[in-house]
């Protein structure tokens, strides 16, 4: 087993307590597949840092020792699998054995939170093997669309059985909760807590620099270039726009569809109107200069990037009705458009409407997912 602190291997760990005369005996351990760049991983890092700032001993347990996200030095990161070179099933087996051992040693003041379905199933199986009930809390951020080789029925059976062992299930949106209840029952143990958004930090990052643009009207989209984000629909809808304005689309993100999407833009004749920026450590300055934010995902549990667009007061927001997030985040917000998933004509109409209107920057309501409020809700739910 390897231990890391802020991404570097360490031999020992000392709690970085902001109040030196106070020690909180509570401990929170997050269980994740890895710390690769992903929405769930980023949220768990944020939660761990916020708990640590409040004096709660926090660690992150990884099934696969892959770390790409930065972690504050006060938070311990431990690999509980074997090696990133091992097959996934072997890392999972080693992790299950480790977790079963840890669960048996758990104190009453220690809480385990799993996130990402594969890690949650592994942790709940370890709970089954341990002699002592783990009191595991499952954080569920995804809608239940199984894509695994063993099929939908077996996937549903495994998830239903495993999730029935959880003490509490934290759904990131009402949509995720509704689907959990519909598919697996256990309504009484499901709570809804949105992802935390550090609004002040976002706004500080957005001020770090001002991006230059060759367009007078800027559409912006941010996310991994993967099939679930439906960038093909966005490019086709964008290609249908007709306007005398000098408009363009900025795409921030990288992924396996990078080459094919750029080829599609060439075939559609809009390559000169698209700015591909790849992955950016700090994408927020582009939010401040965008005239409209666009999301065309097929399915989302809670759309962090949409919440960030709201928090940074992007003038206009267009989103597909992709499950968790849009209906809740954009409720009562001005200059927003929610369109059906996969409806290219509706996406194009919304883009055209925003382009033809005089959108203005407005102050949006962000109280529901402000970081401190979400952390308070987490602490109330898990302790």
N, C-alpha and C positions, 0 to 999 in steps of 0.2 A: 504494500500500500504506500502511496506517495502522498505527502502533504505539501500544500502550496499556500503561500500567503501573498495575495496581490499578484499571483502568477509566477512567483519564485519559490523554489523549494526551500523549506525551513525545517529545522530540527525541533523547534519548540514554538509555543504560541502564548502570547500574553494579551489579555483583553485590553483593547484600546478604549478605555472608559473615559467619556468626556467629563464625568464628574468623579474625581479621584477619591472623594470621601464616600462614595456610594458603590456598592456592588449588588447587582441584580442576579439572584441565583437562577433565574429562568434561562433556558437554552432552547434555541430553534435550529433544527437541522433540515436543510432543503435537500431533496433527492432529485437529481436531474440526470438525463442521459449523458450530457456533456455541457460544456460552456461554449459551444459554437454560436455564431451570430444568428439569433432567432428571437422572435417576440417574447415567448415564454421565458427563455433564458434571461433576456434583458430585464424582464419584470422581476424575476426571482433575485437577480443581483441587486436590483433597486430595493426590494423588500429587505434583503439581508443587510444592506448598508443602513437602511432606516432603523431596523431593529437594533443594530450595533450602536447607532448614534444615541439610542435611548438606553444604553447600558445593558442590553440583553446579549448574552454570549451567542454568537451565530456562526454556523459553518455551512458549507455547500459540499454535498457528497455526489461524486460523479461516477456513473457506471463506466463510461469511456473517458480516459484521461486526455481529453482534447479541450484546450482553453484558448479561445480567441477573443473573449470579452475581458476588458479590464475590470479588476475588482479592487476595492479599497483595501489597504494593507491590514486593517483590523479584522477582516473577515477571512477565516480559514477556509481553504479549498482543498478537499481531500479526494483522491482517487480511490474508489472502493472496488473497482474492477481489476483486471490484470494489466493489460497493455492495449494501446490503441492499435497494435499490430495483431491482436487476438481476434478471432471471429466474434461477432456480436453475441451469439448465444453463450460463448465461454465467459465473456465479460459479465453477461447477465447472471450466469450461474454463480460466479464468484461473488458478485454483488449481493445476490439473494442470501448466500451463506453468511456474508458479513453482516447484512442487515438483520437477519434472524438472531445472530449473536448480540448485536447492539440492542435490539428490542428487548432481549432478556435482561439487559443491564440498565434499561431505561429508568430514570428517576421520575417522580411525580411532577417535577418542574421542567421536564424535557419534552419538547414537542417535535414530531417529525412531519414535514410537509412535502408531499411529492407533487411534481408537475411534469406534464407531457405524458401521454397515456402509457407508453411503453414502460417508463420508469415507475409509474403508479402501479401498473400490473405487477411488476417485479417486486415492488415494496409490499404490496398486499399479499403476494404469495409468500414472502418472507414472514409476514405477520401470521399466516396460516401455519408455518413451520415452527415458529417460536413458541416457547412455553408461556410467555407473558404477553398479554394483549398490548399491542404497540400504541393504540390510540391514534393511528395514522390519520392525518388530514390530507385529503386529495384536493388539489387545485385543478379544476377542469376549465381549459381555455378553448377547447375545440368542439365543433359540431361533430356528430357521430356519423361520418360517411366513411365506412371501412373500405380500405383499398388493399387489404392484405391478401396474400395468396390463399390462405385457408378459408376465405369466404366470409360472407356477412353473418350467417347463422352462428358459426363457431365463434367469431369475433364478439358478437352480441352476448353469447352465453358466457364467455370468459370475462368480459367487462362487467356484466350483471353480477356474476358470482363474486368477483374480486371487489367491486365497488360496494357490495353489500357489507363488506367487512370494515369499511372506512368509518371512522368516528363522525367525521363531518366532511361534506363535499362543498367546496367553495367554487361556485360558478361565476364566471367573469361578466355575465350578462343575463338578463331575463330570458333571452332566446335560448341560451345554453341550458339554463335551468328547466325551461319548458320541455326541451328535447330530452334531457336526462329523466325527467319525471315520466314523460310519455314512453320512453324506451325501456326504462329500468325501474320505475317506481321510486321508492325511498324518498318521498317528498319531504318528510319531516326532518331529514338530516342535511338538506341542501340549503345553503345560504348564497345570496348574490352579493358579491363585492367586486366592484370595478377595479381595473388596473390603476395603480397610482401614477399620476402625472405631476412631476415637479415643475410647476408653471414658471416660477421665478427662475429656475435653472435654465429652462427652455428659452426664456426671453433673454437671459444673459448670453446664452450661446448664439442666439439669433443676431445679437449685436456685434459679434466678433469681427465680421467683415460684411461688406455689401457686394454681392455678386453683380457682375456686369452682364447685360443681356443685349443681344442684337434685335430683340423683339419688343414691340410697344405693348403687346398684350401677352401675358405669360400663363399658360396652363402648366401645372406641376403635378407629377405623380411620383410616389416614393414606395419602393418595395422590391423584393427579390424577383428576378426575372424567371419565374416558374409558371407552370400551366395554371395553377390555382388562382393566379392574379389576373388572368384573362387579358393580357396586354394586346393580344391579337385583336380582340374586340375594340379596344381603345384606339389602336392604330387605324383600323378600318373606319370607325366612326369619325376619327379626326380627319381622315382623308376626304370625307364628304363635306367638310366645312367650306363655305364660300363667303368671303368678306373682303372689303377693301382695306381692312386693318392689317397692320404688320404683326401677325400673331404667330406663336410657336409653342412647342411642347418641350418641357424639360423632364427627362426621366432619370431619377436617381436610384441606383440599385444595380446589382449584378446577379448572374445566375446562369443556369444551363441553357436558357433560351436566348442568350445574348446575340449570337450570330444569326439565328433564324429570324429574330425580330428585326434586326437591322436589314436583313435581306428583304423581309416583308415591306419595310418602310421604303426601300428602294423601288420595289415593284409597284407600290401604291403611289409613287411620285411625291412623297412627302419627306424624303430624307433631309432636304435642305431646311425643313421647318422643325426638325427635332434635334435637341441637344442631349446627347448621351453622356452622363457624368460618371457612371459606374458607382461603386460603393463609396460613400462619404462618411467619415467619422462624425462630422458635424454637418448635417443637411439643413439645419434650421435657418441659416441666413436666406436660403432660397424660399422658405415659407414666407419670410417677411417681404420679399419682392414679388411673390406670385399674385396674380389677379384671380386665379381660380385653382382649386385643388380637385383632382379627379381620382376616384377609386373605382375599379371595375372588377373586383374580386368575385369569384364564384361562391365562396363560403369563408366566413370568419367567425371566430368566437367572440373576440372583442378587438376592434380595429384600433390599435394604439396610434397608428399614423393619422387616423381620422380625428382622434381625440387631440393629437398634437396640432393638427390644422385648425381645430376649433380654438385651442388654447392660444395659438399665435394669431388669431383674428384674421385668417385668410378671408378676403372679401366674399368669394363665392365658393361653394362646395358642391360637387356632384358625386354621388355614390350609388352603386348598385345596392339593391336590397338583399345583402349577402349574409343575413343572419344577425349575429350578435353585434350590435353597435350602431349602425346607421339610424334606425328608428329611435333608439334611445338617445344617442349623442346629438342628433340633429333636430330633435323635437323642440318646437318653439323657436328654432334659430332662423334668422332671416337669410335670404339669398342662398337657399340650399335646394337641391333637387335630388330626389331618390327615384331611381329608375329600376325596372325589372332586370334581373341577372340575365346576361346573354342577349339582351335586346339591343342590337347595334343601332337600329333606327332611333330608338328612344335616347340612347346615349348621345347620338349625334345631334338630336333635337335639343337636348339639354346643353350641350356644348355651344350650339348655335345661339340659343337663347341668352346664355351668359355672355357670349361674345358680342351680341347685338345690344345688350343692356348697358347701362352706365352703373357698373357695380362700384360700391364704395366700401372702404374699410370700416368695419363696425366692431364695437366691443361685444364679444360673445360671452354667454354664461358658461362658466367652467367649474362651478362650485361642486358638482357631483363627483368629479374625479380628482379633486385637488389632493395632493399627496398626503398631507397630515391627516385629513379626514379619512382617507382609505386606510392608513396605518392604524388609526384608532379602531376602525371597524375590524381589522385583522386581529389586533390584540384582544379585543372583546370576544371574538369568535373562537380563538385558539387556546386561551387561558381561562 
